[in-house]
Amino acid sequence: MAKYLYFEGACGISGDMTVASLLDLGASREKLDKAVESLHLEGFHYHIKRKNSYSISGLDFDVHLHHHDEPHEEHYHEHSHGEHHREHRHLSDVYAIIDRADITEKARTLAKKIFDIVAEAEAKAHGVDKKEVHFHEVGAIDSIVDIISAAVLLDDLAIDKVIVTGLSEGTGTIMCQHGELPVPVPAVMNIAEAHQIHLRSTANIGEMVTPTGIAIIAALQPQNELPRIYKIIKSGIGLGKRDFGHANFLRTMIIEDVQNTDTMFALESNIDDCTAEVLGLAMEKIMKAGAYDVHFEPCYMKKNRPAYILRAITSADKLEAVEYAVFKYTTTIGLRKYPVDRTCMKRKIIKVSLECGEVEVKVSTFKDIVRYAPEFESVKKLAEATGKDFHFIYNSAQQLAMKNEEK
């Protein structure tokens, strides 16, 4: 059963909401503290507190910048959910901070990937090379902390499969470094476009999805659909800072795909560059991987090329193994799959004793229908051992099974 990290973004997403939600989910506070301390950045501190948003309890993660005239005062310019505008940095400056952090290589790679995604989006928005991009909102100390913290906590959870079912975005305009911009802001829009992240519009006035938040999601390469049946192992809630007139939070969950072994799947793939010998081997390997049935159907593909449609039927618990076999033993680079229902006759195996030996017979029933089918391998084995005619043994076993069952 596969485990997933599920981001339920009904209230949107930001960097600080992500960090808070992952901490509430159970990611290591100790690793976060160690990572932030190792950045050797001055002039800030952060708070992690349990608060309420319209009666919904969750964690709040907030980075506070120190001011010479007001040290440690909770004073900042609020941007969207809480990412704050401070000094500008280039991508190389941010990379240097990440490189000196005491974090795992996986977390380091993820943090750089998140910033690279933002840089690409900002570069497209402003028509410059990404190396020339000045990180405004996301280049501030608090957002650097948000992104590195998120990377460390995601690495700590050690769940590679991620699901996001759609991020809710607001409407209207917001004020930022570049003046008044429509929602979604260009960086968010560019990331959603480049990485095919699904957005869901709402009537809320203001930005609900920030560049940092959607960049974290994009870096994780999520799936867009939940399993048909799943159970929740653990959940976490990270609170946002904007007041939309209702509870504002990001909910994350560790979920487990509950496979219904009665559900069957049909897999299909069109193949025009595979020899008959290879297809024969593929059928053998796909069956061995757990397919109940495999067959090939002639078809024509682009440029009038003769080809075959590969079709396989398998159960939910064998689906991944069968998919692997299709990719490993054919030349296809893609396949279709969909759940199917099936109706099966009830089956049982009985043994009948002929004068020349014993034969296994499959008895299949559905309502008032009863069928008797001697097992091929059983009949073949007895025919070879005794020298008796195959059809004689088959027919004799079938008749005896019918007679015995009628009693």
C-alpha positions as CSV (number, residue, x, y, z in Angstrom):
1,M,0.0,0.0,0.0
2,A,1.5,3.3,-1.1
3,K,1.9,6.3,1.2
4,Y,1.4,9.9,0.0
5,L,1.9,13.4,1.4
6,Y,-1.4,15.1,0.6
7,F,-1.7,18.9,0.4
8,E,-5.3,20.0,0.7
9,G,-5.1,23.6,-0.5
10,A,-8.7,24.7,-0.1
11,C,-7.4,28.0,1.5
12,G,-4.4,28.3,-0.9
13,I,-0.7,28.0,0.2
14,S,2.3,30.0,1.2
15,G,5.7,29.2,2.5
16,D,5.0,29.9,6.2
17,M,1.7,27.9,6.0
18,T,3.6,25.0,4.6
19,V,6.3,25.0,7.3
20,A,3.7,25.2,10.0
21,S,1.5,22.4,8.6
22,L,4.5,20.1,8.2
23,L,5.6,20.7,11.8
24,D,2.0,20.0,12.9
25,L,2.1,16.8,10.9
26,G,5.1,15.6,12.9
27,A,8.2,16.7,11.0
28,S,11.2,17.4,13.2
29,R,11.4,20.8,15.0
30,E,14.9,19.9,16.1
31,K,16.1,19.5,12.5
32,L,14.4,22.8,11.5
33,D,16.1,24.7,14.4
34,K,19.5,23.2,13.5
35,A,19.1,24.1,9.8
36,V,18.0,27.7,10.5
37,E,20.8,28.2,13.0
38,S,23.4,27.0,10.5
39,L,22.4,29.7,7.9
40,H,24.3,32.3,10.0
41,L,21.8,35.0,9.0
42,E,21.4,37.8,11.5
43,G,18.5,40.2,12.3
44,F,15.6,37.8,12.7
45,H,14.0,35.3,15.0
46,Y,10.9,33.1,14.5
47,H,7.9,31.9,16.5
48,I,6.0,28.7,16.3
49,K,2.8,28.9,18.2
50,R,-0.5,27.1,18.3
51,K,-3.3,29.6,17.5
52,N,-6.8,29.6,16.1
53,S,-8.2,30.9,12.8
54,Y,-12.0,31.3,13.1
55,S,-12.1,28.5,15.7
56,I,-9.8,26.2,13.7
57,S,-6.7,25.2,15.7
58,G,-3.3,24.9,14.0
59,L,0.3,26.0,14.1
60,D,1.5,29.4,13.1
61,F,5.1,29.8,11.8
62,D,6.2,33.4,11.7
63,V,9.6,35.0,11.0
64,H,10.2,38.4,12.7
65,L,12.9,40.8,11.4
66,H,14.8,42.9,13.9
67,H,14.9,46.7,13.5
68,H,17.6,48.9,15.0
69,D,15.0,51.1,16.6
70,E,12.6,48.4,17.6
71,P,14.5,45.1,18.4
72,H,12.4,42.0,18.5
73,E,9.1,43.9,17.9
74,E,6.6,42.0,15.8
75,H,6.6,44.5,13.0
76,Y,6.6,43.7,9.3
77,H,5.0,44.4,6.0
78,E,2.5,41.7,5.3
79,H,2.5,40.1,1.9
80,S,-0.3,37.6,1.2
81,H,-0.2,34.9,3.8
82,G,2.8,36.3,5.6
83,E,5.8,36.5,3.2
84,H,7.4,39.8,3.8
85,H,9.3,42.2,1.6
86,R,12.9,42.9,2.5
87,E,16.3,43.2,0.8
88,H,16.9,42.0,-2.7
89,R,19.1,39.0,-3.6
90,H,20.2,37.2,-6.8
91,L,19.9,33.5,-7.2
92,S,23.6,33.0,-6.7
93,D,23.3,34.8,-3.3
94,V,20.5,32.5,-2.3
95,Y,22.5,29.4,-3.4
96,A,25.4,30.5,-1.3
97,I,23.2,30.6,1.8
98,I,21.7,27.2,1.0
99,D,25.2,25.7,0.4
100,R,26.4,26.7,3.9
101,A,23.3,25.2,5.6
102,D,23.8,22.1,7.7
103,I,21.2,20.0,6.0
104,T,21.1,16.8,3.9
105,E,21.9,16.8,0.3
106,K,18.4,15.9,-0.6
107,A,17.0,18.9,1.4
108,R,19.7,21.2,-0.2
109,T,18.7,20.0,-3.7
110,L,15.0,20.6,-3.0
111,A,15.6,24.1,-1.6
112,K,17.6,25.1,-4.7
113,K,15.0,23.6,-7.0
114,I,12.3,25.7,-5.3
115,F,14.3,28.9,-5.7
116,D,15.1,28.0,-9.3
117,I,11.4,27.5,-10.1
118,V,10.7,31.0,-8.7
119,A,13.6,32.5,-10.6
120,E,12.4,31.0,-13.9
121,A,8.9,32.4,-13.2
122,E,10.2,35.9,-12.3
123,A,12.6,35.9,-15.3
124,K,9.7,35.2,-17.6
125,A,7.5,37.9,-16.0
126,H,10.2,40.6,-16.3
127,G,11.9,39.4,-19.6
128,V,15.3,38.9,-18.1
129,D,17.7,36.0,-17.5
130,K,17.1,34.2,-14.3
131,K,20.6,35.0,-13.1
132,E,19.6,38.7,-13.2
133,V,16.4,38.3,-11.2
134,H,16.2,40.3,-8.1
135,F,14.3,38.3,-5.5
136,H,11.9,40.7,-3.9
137,E,9.3,39.0,-1.7
138,V,10.8,35.6,-1.9
139,G,14.4,36.9,-1.5
140,A,13.8,38.3,1.9
141,I,15.3,36.6,5.0
142,D,11.9,35.3,6.2
143,S,11.2,33.6,2.8
144,I,14.6,32.1,2.6
145,V,13.9,30.6,6.0
146,D,10.5,29.4,4.9
147,I,11.9,27.6,1.8
148,I,14.9,26.0,3.5
149,S,12.7,25.0,6.5
150,A,10.1,23.5,4.2
151,A,12.8,21.5,2.3
152,V,14.3,20.2,5.6
153,L,10.8,19.1,6.9
154,L,9.8,17.5,3.7
155,D,13.1,15.5,3.7
156,D,12.5,14.5,7.3
157,L,9.0,13.1,6.4
158,A,10.7,10.9,3.7
159,I,7.6,10.5,1.6
160,D,8.3,10.8,-2.1
161,K,4.8,10.6,-3.5
162,V,2.8,13.8,-3.2
163,I,-0.7,14.7,-4.1
164,V,-2.3,18.2,-4.5
165,T,-5.9,18.3,-5.4
166,G,-6.1,22.0,-6.4
167,L,-5.1,25.2,-4.8
168,S,-7.7,27.9,-4.2
169,E,-6.7,31.3,-5.4
170,G,-8.3,34.6,-4.7
171,T,-9.3,37.4,-7.1
172,G,-8.8,41.2,-7.5
173,T,-5.4,42.9,-7.2
174,I,-2.6,43.2,-4.6
175,M,0.1,45.7,-4.0
176,C,3.7,44.4,-4.2
177,Q,7.2,45.6,-5.2
178,H,6.1,46.2,-8.8
179,G,2.9,48.1,-7.9
180,E,-0.6,46.9,-8.2
181,L,-0.9,43.5,-9.9
182,P,-3.8,41.2,-10.7
183,V,-4.3,37.9,-8.9
184,P,-2.8,35.4,-9.6
185,V,0.4,37.5,-9.8
186,P,2.7,36.8,-12.8
187,A,5.1,34.6,-10.9
188,V,2.3,32.3,-9.6
189,M,0.7,32.2,-13.0
190,N,3.9,31.3,-14.7
191,I,4.7,28.5,-12.2
192,A,1.2,27.1,-12.5
193,E,1.5,27.2,-16.3
194,A,5.0,25.7,-16.5
195,H,4.4,22.9,-14.0
196,Q,0.7,22.3,-14.7
197,I,-0.4,23.0,-11.2
198,H,-4.2,23.1,-10.9
199,L,-5.7,26.3,-9.5
200,R,-9.3,26.8,-8.3
201,S,-10.8,30.3,-8.3
202,T,-12.7,31.7,-5.4
203,A,-14.5,35.0,-4.6
204,N,-12.0,35.9,-1.9
205,I,-10.4,39.3,-2.5
206,G,-6.6,39.0,-2.4
207,E,-3.8,36.5,-3.1
208,M,-4.2,33.0,-1.6
209,V,-1.4,31.3,-3.5
210,T,2.0,32.9,-3.1
211,P,5.1,32.3,-5.4
212,T,6.9,30.5,-2.5
213,G,3.9,28.3,-1.8
214,I,3.3,27.2,-5.4
215,A,7.0,26.8,-6.0
216,I,7.2,24.3,-3.2
217,I,4.4,22.3,-4.7
218,A,5.9,22.5,-8.2
219,A,9.3,21.2,-7.0
220,L,7.5,18.1,-5.5
221,Q,6.0,17.1,-8.9
222,P,2.7,16.2,-7.4
223,Q,-0.2,14.0,-8.6
224,N,-3.5,15.7,-9.0
225,E,-5.9,13.0,-7.9
226,L,-6.4,11.2,-4.6
227,P,-6.6,7.4,-4.6
228,R,-10.2,6.1,-4.9
229,I,-10.0,4.7,-1.4
230,Y,-7.5,5.9,1.3
231,K,-7.1,6.2,5.0
232,I,-5.5,9.1,6.9
233,I,-2.5,8.2,8.9
234,K,-1.8,11.7,10.3
235,S,-2.7,15.3,9.6
236,G,-1.4,18.7,10.3
237,I,-2.7,22.3,10.0
238,G,-0.7,25.4,9.3
239,L,-2.4,28.7,9.7
240,G,-2.3,31.6,7.3
241,K,-2.1,35.3,8.3
242,R,-4.5,36.9,5.9
243,D,-8.1,37.4,7.1
244,F,-10.5,36.3,4.3
245,G,-13.5,36.3,6.7
246,H,-13.2,32.6,7.3
247,A,-10.7,30.0,8.6
248,N,-7.4,30.3,6.7
249,F,-5.2,27.2,6.9
250,L,-3.2,24.7,4.9
251,R,-4.0,21.1,5.8
252,T,-1.4,18.3,5.0
253,M,-2.0,14.6,5.6
254,I,0.0,11.4,5.3
255,I,-2.5,9.1,3.6
256,E,-2.3,5.4,2.6
257,D,-3.8,4.0,-0.6
258,V,-6.2,1.3,0.5
259,Q,-6.1,-1.1,-2.4
260,N,-9.4,-2.9,-3.2
261,T,-8.2,-6.2,-4.6
262,D,-11.6,-6.8,-6.1
263,T,-11.2,-3.7,-8.4
264,M,-9.7,-4.7,-11.7
265,F,-7.8,-2.4,-14.1
266,A,-7.5,-2.5,-17.9
267,L,-4.2,-1.3,-19.4
268,E,-3.8,-0.4,-23.0
269,S,-0.9,0.7,-25.2
270,N,-0.5,1.2,-28.9
271,I,2.8,-0.2,-30.2
272,D,4.3,0.1,-33.7
273,D,8.0,-0.5,-33.2
274,C,8.1,-3.9,-31.5
275,T,8.9,-7.3,-33.2
276,A,6.7,-10.3,-32.9
277,E,9.3,-12.1,-30.9
278,V,9.6,-9.2,-28.4
279,L,5.8,-9.0,-28.0
280,G,5.7,-12.8,-27.3
281,L,8.2,-12.4,-24.5
282,A,6.3,-9.3,-23.2
283,M,3.1,-11.3,-23.0
284,E,4.9,-13.9,-20.9
285,K,6.5,-11.4,-18.6
286,I,3.3,-9.3,-18.2
287,M,1.4,-12.5,-17.2
288,K,4.1,-13.4,-14.8
289,A,3.9,-9.9,-13.2
290,G,0.3,-10.6,-12.3
291,A,-2.0,-9.9,-15.3
292,Y,-5.0,-12.1,-15.5
293,D,-5.1,-11.8,-19.3
294,V,-3.0,-10.3,-22.1
295,H,-3.8,-10.0,-25.7
296,F,-2.8,-8.1,-28.8
297,E,-5.1,-6.6,-31.4
298,P,-4.0,-5.3,-34.8
299,C,-4.5,-1.6,-35.5
300,Y,-3.1,1.2,-37.6
301,M,-1.2,4.2,-36.2
302,K,0.1,7.4,-37.6
303,K,1.6,7.3,-41.1
304,N,-0.5,4.2,-41.7
305,R,1.9,2.0,-39.8
306,P,0.6,-1.5,-38.9
307,A,0.7,-1.9,-35.1
308,Y,-0.8,-3.7,-32.2
309,I,-2.9,-2.6,-29.2
310,L,-1.6,-4.4,-26.1
311,R,-4.4,-5.0,-23.6
312,A,-3.9,-6.4,-20.1
313,I,-6.3,-7.0,-17.2
314,T,-5.0,-7.0,-13.7
315,S,-6.0,-6.4,-10.1
316,A,-5.3,-3.2,-8.1
317,D,-2.6,-4.8,-6.0
318,K,-0.7,-6.1,-9.1
319,L,-1.2,-2.9,-11.1
320,E,2.2,-1.3,-10.5
321,A,4.1,-4.6,-11.2
322,V,2.1,-5.0,-14.5
323,E,2.8,-1.4,-15.5
324,Y,6.5,-2.0,-14.9
325,A,6.5,-5.1,-17.0
326,V,4.8,-3.3,-19.9
327,F,7.4,-0.6,-19.9
328,K,10.3,-3.0,-19.3
329,Y,9.5,-5.6,-22.0
330,T,7.9,-3.5,-24.7
331,T,9.0,-0.4,-26.6
332,T,6.1,1.7,-25.5
333,I,6.6,5.0,-23.6
334,G,3.1,5.4,-22.3
335,L,-0.1,3.5,-21.5
336,R,-3.7,4.0,-20.6
337,K,-5.4,2.5,-17.6
338,Y,-8.9,2.6,-16.2
339,P,-10.9,0.7,-13.6
340,V,-13.2,-2.0,-14.8
341,D,-15.9,-4.1,-13.2
342,R,-16.2,-7.8,-13.9
343,T,-18.7,-10.5,-13.1
344,C,-17.2,-13.9,-12.5
345,M,-18.7,-17.3,-12.1
346,K,-17.9,-19.0,-8.8
347,R,-15.2,-21.6,-9.3
348,K,-13.8,-24.6,-7.5
349,I,-11.5,-27.5,-8.4
350,I,-12.6,-31.1,-7.8
351,K,-10.7,-34.3,-8.5
352,V,-12.2,-37.3,-10.3
353,S,-10.6,-40.8,-10.5
354,L,-10.6,-42.6,-13.9
355,E,-9.3,-46.1,-14.3
356,C,-6.1,-44.7,-15.7
357,G,-5.6,-42.0,-13.1
358,E,-6.7,-38.8,-11.4
359,V,-7.8,-35.6,-13.2
360,E,-8.6,-32.1,-11.8
361,V,-11.8,-30.5,-13.1
362,K,-12.8,-26.9,-12.7
363,V,-16.5,-26.5,-11.8
364,S,-17.9,-23.0,-12.6
365,T,-21.4,-21.8,-11.4
366,F,-23.6,-18.8,-11.9
367,K,-27.2,-19.0,-10.8
368,D,-28.5,-22.1,-12.5
369,I,-25.6,-22.4,-14.8
370,V,-23.0,-25.1,-14.1
371,R,-19.9,-25.9,-16.3
372,Y,-17.3,-28.6,-16.0
373,A,-13.9,-28.1,-17.5
374,P,-11.1,-30.6,-17.0
375,E,-7.8,-28.7,-16.4
376,F,-5.7,-28.9,-19.5
377,E,-2.3,-29.5,-17.7
378,S,-3.9,-32.3,-15.6
379,V,-5.3,-34.0,-18.7
380,K,-2.1,-33.6,-20.6
381,K,0.0,-35.0,-17.8
382,L,-2.1,-38.1,-17.5
383,A,-2.3,-38.6,-21.3
384,E,1.5,-38.5,-21.5
385,A,2.0,-40.8,-18.6
386,T,-0.5,-43.5,-19.8
387,G,-0.4,-43.1,-23.6
388,K,-4.2,-42.6,-23.5
389,D,-5.9,-40.3,-26.0
390,F,-6.1,-36.7,-24.7
391,H,-9.7,-36.2,-25.8
392,F,-10.8,-39.6,-24.3
393,I,-9.4,-38.6,-20.9
394,Y,-10.9,-35.1,-21.2
395,N,-14.4,-36.3,-22.1
396,S,-14.3,-39.1,-19.5
397,A,-13.3,-36.7,-16.7
398,Q,-15.9,-34.2,-17.7
399,Q,-18.7,-36.8,-17.7
400,L,-17.6,-38.3,-14.4
401,A,-17.4,-34.9,-12.8
402,M,-21.0,-34.1,-14.0
403,K,-22.2,-37.4,-12.7
404,N,-20.5,-37.1,-9.3
405,E,-21.7,-33.5,-8.8
406,E,-25.3,-34.4,-9.6
407,K,-25.3,-36.9,-6.8
